[in-house]
Amino acid sequence: MKKTRLKTALISAFLMAALLLSGCTGTQPAQTAKDTQPADTQGGTVTPAETQAPKNANNADDSGLNNMTALEVSKLMGNGINLGNTLEAYNHQAYLNGTDPTLAETVWGMPTTTREMIDGMKAAGFDTIRIPVAWTNGMNYEADDYTIDERLMQRVETVVNYALDADMFVIVNDHWDGSWWGMFGSASEETREKAMNMYRTMWRQIAGRFADYSYKLIFESANEELGDRLNDKDVAKDSGSLNTDECYETTNLINSEFVKLVRSTGGKNADRFLLIAGYNTDFSRTFDDRYKMPEDTAENKLFLSVHYYTPWDYCGTKAVQSWGSPKQYDEMNDLFKKLTKFTDKGYGVIIGEYGVLTDGGSKPKPDTDIYFTNLLNNCDMYNVVPVLWDCNGLYRRREGKIADETIAKLFLDRSYASQSSLEYERIIANAKAQMAEDYEFAQARMTDEGDIPATDDTAVAWIMYQAADYGIAYCVGNVYDPTNKSTGVKATNALITGEGQYTVSLDFSAAGIANGVNFSALGIYNGEKLFPGYIITIDSLKVNGEETELTGKPFTNSDDGKCTRVNLKNPWVSKPPDDARVADGDLEGISAQVWQIGDRKRITTIEVTFTYSAPVQ
């Protein structure tokens, strides 16, 4: 999730905060604070017998999987679910001090995993389970000892066997893991070499342990760490040495080493299916031609892993409580269609995480069902495997079921058992028909008066805003969609017709309390397309009706080549981009953070007046 795109930047910050609050995220979407889902602090009872791996699970019937391709296996994997915030719960020092692994997996609020919980997932319509693991929990790597503690290995093996016994596909990865991945971005060559040595040693042990296990067990090279997070400073304080090109190169190298290492361990690993982490696991960053799938000695056995939490304000925060505008349908549908870049080359694709996070309890956020429906239809259309991120939220582990009846039926209807009697062409036809019907309904839903519609031949200016506590938001990102907002926010946007002075504003009076600013920018949708090279000059910023002095010199640029923007507060831009431009041509002292305001400052209104001018010839 840490991405140069704004959306991903917001994800990173939110997840960092969540980790600090709940131990679930890491510095970025260290996963897991996707983990605003409810905690269950009562550990399950685990009998001595349950701590041992069930016999013969490693000899489960493979049903000829070794003779199948990744694309063929995709059709068998049905729906998936994550065992979130559990075996990746980070408790490194306590574990090294002797904490039992069945207790360590509860430190982020989850119950101890039992066979019944996994059986309940299968009964709920999930044919695949992803088991995130923090392997350095049981590794004294700071002392250059990369041996994985046997207790941890046994515990992971036990849970893997629960899932194989339930006839599920199983994905095992190394997940955030205390953010040791930042060692790859260290300024020290010695530290970078240690990182690769640790990675190789880790996977040599894991692959060796499971070498003869069923082909239904899939190894995943990483979580969201391959990409920008190779520069994380949590462990390696001197990290940050890699530029973007080098992050891509290092990502490709790590994935290549992963494949070669696993293949070298023999047994079924010689042709086991492997899941390769995309760049940041972000769709758009992975579509970049700098990202390369690794070479493989086995034919057609690789899957690509990407995650989907778009738009983040809806999927991951409480700020936006609705989804389903035509623009949002278009965004999702267009991104999923681009996955054919990989499936057309024979790679399977697994959405290793997606979700609309609950604020507590098992009650879904409004519109979760239509969001999931469209996502699952896209997965059916393009033969993609969806794996829900869940932390005892929608699926209640102790109860062994999904409490919400609408969501429960949705997943059960998409299980392999429910669709196995249908020809694949029929599955695609059904998905197309429902997507068309839902899109027509979305168009009818557009009832907001006064919104300037987003079309290909209009340019619209608006204020992107995200409160410091993520409680209130308006249309954050490069795509203008006036419905992507917290309920009650009133916006006055501007139709841009060329050079001139314009004013845009936001009014939070009816939306609740907007505290401070986490992110804000002035955006012009289609600005780069219709007015290439034009420059935005901020003339006035008023907060609560009072003039606010800018603390730096703002600049104009574009993240995506379509939307023109000026950042008012964007802490994720550490240095000016190459396309930065200002009206006077002097880039000295430009900044992406020119609006300084306390996090507890209550904001009622924001008003920006700006001049839009053609580039100086």
Residue pairs with C-beta under 8 A, 6 or more apart in sequence:
1 8
1 11
1 12
1 15
1 28
1 29
1 224
1 280
1 281
1 282
1 307
1 309
2 8
2 9
2 11
2 12
2 27
2 28
2 29
2 224
2 227
2 228
2 229
2 280
3 9
3 11
3 12
3 227
3 228
3 280
3 282
3 284
3 285
4 228
4 244
4 285
4 559
4 572
5 282
5 284
5 285
5 477
5 478
5 559
5 560
6 464
6 476
6 477
6 478
6 519
6 521
6 559
6 570
6 572
7 310
7 311
7 312
7 476
7 477
8 280
8 282
8 285
8 312
9 519
9 570
9 572
10 312
10 313
10 466
10 476
10 518
10 519
11 28
11 29
11 309
11 312
11 316
12 27
12 28
12 29
12 572
13 518
13 571
13 572
14 29
14 33
14 312
14 316
14 317
14 470
15 25
15 26
15 27
15 28
15 29
15 30
15 31
15 32
15 33
15 34
16 25
16 26
16 27
16 28
16 30
17 25
17 33
18 24
18 25
18 32
18 33
18 34
18 35
18 36
19 25
19 26
19 27
19 30
19 32
19 33
21 33
22 33
22 35
22 36
22 39
22 108
22 109
23 89
23 90
23 107
23 108
24 30
24 31
24 32
24 33
24 34
24 35
24 85
24 89
24 108
24 391
25 31
25 32
25 33
25 34
25 35
25 176
26 32
26 90
26 176
26 178
26 179
26 232
26 234
27 179
27 229
27 232
27 233
27 234
28 224
28 228
28 229
28 232
29 224
29 309
30 176
30 179
30 224
31 84
31 88
31 132
31 175
31 176
31 223
31 224
31 353
31 389
32 84
32 85
32 88
32 108
32 176
32 391
34 84
34 309
34 316
34 353
34 355
34 357
34 389
34 391
35 84
35 85
35 108
35 357
35 391
36 316
36 357
36 358
36 359
36 360
37 84
37 85
37 357
37 358
37 360
37 390
37 391
37 392
37 393
38 109
38 358
38 360
38 361
38 362
38 391
38 392
38 393
39 108
39 109
39 110
39 392
40 109
40 110
40 111
40 392
40 397
40 398
41 106
41 109
42 111
43 102
43 103
43 106
43 111
43 112
44 111
44 112
44 113
44 114
44 117
44 398
45 112
45 114
46 102
46 112
46 114
50 114
50 115
50 158
51 102
51 154
51 155
51 158
52 154
52 158
53 154
53 157
53 158
53 161
54 158
54 161
54 162
54 165
57 160
57 161
57 164
57 165
57 213
57 214
58 161
58 164
58 210
58 212
58 213
58 214
59 212
59 214
60 164
60 165
60 167
60 213
60 214
60 216
61 214
62 214
62 215
62 216
65 73
65 214
65 215
65 216
65 273
66 215
66 268
66 271
69 299
69 300
69 301
69 346
69 348
70 273
70 300
70 301
70 302
70 303
70 346
70 347
70 348
71 300
71 343
71 346
71 347
71 348
71 383
73 169
73 273
73 348
74 303
74 348
74 349
74 350
74 383
74 384
74 385
75 383
75 424
76 127
76 169
76 416
77 127
77 128
77 169
77 350
77 385
77 416
78 125
78 126
78 127
78 128
78 385
78 414
78 415
78 416
78 417
78 419
79 125
79 126
79 127
79 128
79 376
79 386
79 387
79 388
79 411
79 414
79 415
79 416
80 126
80 127
80 128
80 129
80 130
80 169
80 171
80 350
80 385
80 386
80 387
80 388
81 121
81 126
81 128
81 129
81 130
81 387
81 388
81 390
81 395
82 129
82 130
82 131
82 132
82 352
82 353
82 387
82 388
82 389
82 390
82 391
83 113
83 129
83 130
83 131
83 132
83 159
84 110
84 132
84 389
84 390
84 391
84 392
85 108
85 109
85 110
85 391
85 392
86 105
86 108
86 110
86 113
86 131
86 132
86 391
87 105
87 113
87 131
87 132
87 133
87 134
87 155
87 156
87 159
88 132
88 133
88 134
88 175
88 176
88 177
89 104
89 105
89 106
89 107
89 108
89 110
89 134
90 107
90 108
90 134
90 137
90 176
90 177
90 178
91 99
91 104
91 107
91 137
92 134
92 136
92 137
92 178
94 104
94 107
95 101
95 104
95 137
95 138
95 149
95 152
96 138
96 140
100 151
101 137
101 138
101 151
101 152
101 154
101 155
102 112
102 155
103 112
104 137
105 112
105 113
105 155
106 112
108 391
109 391
109 392
110 391
110 392
110 397
111 117
111 392
111 397
111 398
113 159
113 162
113 397
114 162
115 162
115 165
116 400
117 397
117 398
117 400
118 129
118 159
118 162
118 163
118 166
118 168
119 162
119 166
119 400
120 395
120 397
120 399
120 400
120 401
121 129
121 166
121 168
121 395
122 166
122 167
122 168
123 400
123 401
124 395
124 400
124 401
124 402
124 408
124 411
124 412
125 408
125 411
125 412
125 413
125 414
125 415
125 417
125 418
126 168
126 388
126 395
126 411
126 415
127 167
127 168
127 169
127 415
127 416
127 417
128 168
128 169
128 170
128 171
128 385
128 387
129 163
129 168
129 169
129 170
129 171
130 170
130 171
130 173
130 220
130 352
130 353
130 387
131 156
131 159
131 160
131 163
131 170
131 171
131 172
131 173
132 173
132 175
132 176
132 223
133 156
133 172
133 173
133 174
133 175
133 177
134 174
134 175
134 176
134 177
134 178
135 148
135 152
135 174
135 177
135 202
135 206
136 177
136 178
136 180
136 202
137 149
137 152
137 177
137 178
138 148
138 149
138 151
138 152
138 153
139 145
139 146
139 147
139 148
139 149
139 198
139 202
140 147
141 180
141 198
144 194
146 197
146 198
146 201
146 202
147 205
148 202
148 205
148 206
153 205
153 209
156 172
157 209
157 210
160 170
160 172
160 210
160 213
160 217
163 170
164 170
164 213
164 214
164 216
164 217
168 216
169 216
169 217
169 218
170 216
170 217
170 218
171 218
171 219
171 220
171 275
171 350
171 352
171 387
172 206
172 210
172 217
172 218
172 219
172 220
173 219
173 220
173 221
173 222
173 223
173 275
173 277
174 202
174 203
174 222
174 223
175 223
176 223
176 224
176 225
177 225
178 234
178 235
179 225
179 229
179 232
179 234
179 235
180 195
180 198
180 235
181 195
181 222
181 225
181 226
181 229
181 230
181 232
182 229
182 230
182 231
182 232
182 233
182 234
182 235
182 236
182 239
183 191
183 192
183 194
183 195
183 198
183 235
183 236
183 239
184 192
184 195
184 196
184 230
184 239
184 242
184 250
184 254
185 192
185 230
185 231
185 232
185 236
185 239
185 240
185 241
185 242
185 247
185 250
186 192
186 195
186 236
186 238
186 239
186 241
187 238
187 239
187 240
187 241
188 238
191 236
191 238
196 254
196 257
199 254
199 257
199 258
200 257
200 261
203 219
203 258
203 261
203 262
204 261
204 265
206 219
207 219
207 261
207 262
207 265
207 269
208 265
210 217
210 219
210 269
211 265
211 266
211 267
211 268
211 269
212 267
212 268
213 268
214 268
215 268
215 272
215 273
217 272
218 272
218 273
218 274
218 275
218 303
219 258
219 262
219 272
219 274
219 275
220 274
220 275
220 276
220 277
220 305
220 352
221 254
221 255
221 258
221 259
221 274
221 275
221 276
221 277
221 305
222 254
222 258
222 277
223 277
223 281
223 352
224 277
224 280
224 281
224 307
225 232
225 277
226 250
226 251
226 254
226 255
226 277
226 278
226 279
226 280
226 281
227 247
227 248
227 251
227 279
227 280
227 281
227 282
227 285
228 244
228 247
228 280
229 280
230 239
230 242
230 247
230 250
230 251
231 239
231 240
231 241
231 242
231 247
232 239
233 239
233 240
242 250
245 290
247 279
248 279
248 288
248 290
248 291
249 290
251 277
251 279
251 291
252 291
252 292
252 294
255 276
255 277
255 293
255 294
256 294
256 295
258 274
258 276
258 294
259 274
259 276
259 294
259 295
259 296
259 302
260 294
262 269
262 272
262 274
263 269
263 270
263 296
263 297
263 298
270 297
270 298
271 298
271 301
272 298
272 301
273 301
273 302
273 303
273 348
274 296
274 301
274 302
274 303
275 302
275 303
275 304
275 305
275 350
275 352
276 293
276 294
276 302
276 303
276 304
276 305
277 305
278 285
278 286
278 291
278 304
278 305
278 306
279 285
279 286
279 288
279 290
279 291
280 286
281 305
281 306
281 307
281 352
281 353
282 306
282 307
283 306
283 308
283 310
283 335
283 338
283 339
284 335
285 291
286 304
286 306
287 338
287 341
293 302
293 304
293 342
293 345
293 347
294 302
296 302
300 346
302 347
302 348
303 347
303 348
303 349
303 350
303 385
304 339
304 342
304 347
304 348
304 349
304 350
305 350
305 352
306 339
306 349
306 350
306 351
306 352
307 351
307 352
307 353
307 354
307 389
308 332
308 335
308 351
308 353
308 354
308 375
309 315
309 316
309 353
309 354
309 355
310 331
310 332
310 335
311 320
311 323
311 328
311 331
311 476
311 477
311 484
312 476
313 319
313 320
313 466
313 473
313 476
313 484
314 320
314 321
314 322
314 323
314 356
314 365
314 367
314 371
314 484
315 354
315 355
315 356
315 357
315 371
316 357
317 470
317 471
317 473
318 359
318 470
318 471
319 466
319 467
319 470
319 471
319 472
319 473
319 486
320 473
320 484
320 485
320 486
321 365
321 366
321 367
321 486
321 487
322 366
322 367
322 483
322 487
323 356
323 367
323 370
323 371
324 367
324 370
324 371
324 442
324 445
325 442
325 445
325 446
325 481
325 483
325 484
326 439
326 442
326 443
326 446
327 454
327 479
327 480
327 481
327 483
327 484
328 442
328 481
328 483
328 484
329 374
329 435
329 438
329 439
329 442
331 479
332 374
332 375
332 378
333 374
333 378
333 435
336 375
336 378
336 379
336 381
336 382
336 384
337 382
339 349
339 382
339 384
340 382
342 349
343 349
343 382
343 383
343 384
348 383
348 385
349 382
349 383
349 384
349 385
350 384
350 385
350 387
351 375
351 379
351 384
351 385
351 386
351 387
352 387
353 387
353 388
353 389
354 375
354 386
354 387
354 388
354 389
355 388
355 389
355 390
356 364
356 365
356 367
356 368
356 371
356 372
357 365
357 389
357 393
358 364
358 365
358 393
358 394
359 365
362 393
362 394
362 396
362 402
362 403
362 404
363 403
363 404
364 394
364 404
364 406
364 407
368 407
369 406
369 407
369 410
370 438
372 407
372 410
373 410
373 434
373 438
374 435
374 438
375 386
376 386
376 410
376 414
377 431
377 432
377 434
377 435
377 438
378 384
378 431
378 435
379 385
379 386
380 414
380 427
380 428
380 430
380 431
381 428
381 431
381 432
381 435
383 424
388 394
388 395
388 411
394 402
394 403
394 404
394 407
395 401
395 402
396 402
396 403
401 408
402 408
402 411
412 418
419 427
422 430
446 483
448 482
448 483
451 482
451 483
451 491
451 493
452 458
452 460
452 482
452 493
452 494
452 495
454 460
454 479
454 480
454 481
454 482
454 525
456 526
457 526
457 530
458 495
458 525
458 526
458 530
459 495
459 496
459 497
459 524
459 525
459 526
459 527
459 529
459 530
459 531
460 480
460 493
460 494
460 495
460 496
460 524
460 525
460 526
461 493
461 494
461 496
461 502
461 504
461 522
461 523
461 524
461 525
461 610
461 612
462 474
462 475
462 480
462 482
462 491
462 493
462 494
462 504
462 522
462 523
462 525
463 474
463 491
463 504
463 505
463 506
463 520
463 521
463 522
463 523
463 606
463 608
464 474
464 475
464 476
464 477
464 519
464 520
464 521
464 522
464 523
464 565
465 472
465 473
465 474
465 475
465 476
465 506
465 514
465 517
465 519
465 520
465 606
466 472
466 473
466 476
466 517
466 518
466 519
466 520
467 473
467 514
467 515
467 516
467 517
467 518
467 603
468 515
468 516
468 517
468 518
468 599
468 600
469 515
469 516
469 518
469 599
470 518
471 486
471 512
471 513
471 514
471 515
472 486
472 489
472 508
472 511
472 512
472 513
472 514
472 515
473 484
473 485
473 486
474 484
474 485
474 486
474 489
474 491
474 506
475 481
475 482
475 484
475 485
475 491
475 523
476 484
476 519
477 484
478 523
478 559
478 560
478 562
478 563
478 565
479 525
479 563
480 523
480 525
480 563
482 491
482 493
485 491
486 511
486 512
487 511
488 508
488 509
488 510
488 511
488 512
489 506
489 507
489 508
489 510
489 511
490 506
490 507
490 509
490 510
490 511
491 504
491 505
491 506
491 507
492 503
492 504
492 505
492 506
492 507
493 504
494 502
494 503
494 504
496 502
496 524
496 527
496 530
496 531
496 612
498 531
498 612
499 534
499 612
499 613
499 614
500 611
500 612
501 539
501 609
501 610
501 611
501 612
502 609
502 610
502 612
503 607
503 608
503 609
503 610
504 522
504 607
504 608
504 610
505 605
505 606
505 607
505 608
506 605
506 606
507 604
507 605
508 514
508 603
508 604
508 605
509 604
509 605
513 602
514 602
514 603
514 604
515 599
515 600
515 601
515 602
515 603
516 597
516 598
516 599
516 600
516 601
516 603
517 568
517 569
517 595
517 597
517 603
518 569
519 569
519 570
519 571
520 567
520 568
520 569
520 570
520 595
520 606
521 565
521 566
521 567
521 568
521 569
521 570
522 536
522 538
522 565
522 566
522 568
522 608
522 610
523 563
523 564
523 565
524 531
524 536
524 563
524 564
524 565
524 612
525 562
525 563
526 562
526 563
527 534
527 558
527 562
527 563
527 564
527 565
528 558
528 561
528 562
528 563
528 564
529 562
531 564
531 612
531 614
533 581
533 614
533 615
534 556
534 564
534 612
534 613
534 614
534 615
535 556
535 581
535 582
535 583
535 612
535 613
535 614
535 615
536 554
536 556
536 564
536 565
536 566
536 610
536 611
536 612
537 582
537 583
537 610
537 611
537 613
538 550
538 554
538 566
538 568
538 594
538 608
538 609
538 610
539 609
539 610
539 611
540 547
540 607
540 608
540 609
541 547
541 548
541 550
541 568
541 595
541 606
541 607
541 608
542 548
542 605
542 606
542 607
542 608
543 597
543 603
543 605
543 606
544 603
544 604
544 605
545 605
545 607
548 595
548 597
550 594
550 595
551 591
551 593
551 594
551 595
551 596
552 589
552 590
552 591
552 593
552 594
553 582
553 588
553 589
553 590
553 591
553 594
554 566
554 567
554 568
554 582
554 590
554 591
554 592
554 594
555 566
555 567
555 576
555 580
555 581
555 582
555 587
555 590
555 591
555 592
556 564
556 565
556 566
556 580
556 581
556 582
557 564
557 565
557 576
557 577
557 579
557 580
557 581
558 564
558 565
558 579
559 565
566 610
567 573
567 592
567 593
567 594
568 593
568 594
568 595
568 608
569 592
569 593
569 594
569 595
569 596
569 597
570 592
570 593
571 592
571 593
573 592
573 593
576 587
576 590
576 592
580 587
580 590
581 587
581 615
582 590
583 611
583 613
583 616
585 616
597 603
